[in-house]
Amino acid sequence: MLRVNPEIYEALEKWAADEFRSVNGQLEWAIEKALKESGRMPKKHSSTPDENPEK
């Protein structure tokens, strides 16, 4: 659960609607963008353990 000031939530809701996203989708997008811009985005693994089993 995320607690957000009602005025901020209303602005977020409008922003999301303007970009054809849900509020959740807009939050995810904004967080991901901030992580990338700050250089804090976790690096994705190129493969999962099942794809490259050790022999």
Secondary structure, DSSP 8 states (H G I E B T S, - for coil): -----HHHHHHHHHHHHHTT--HHHHHHHHHHHHHHHTT------SS-TTTS---
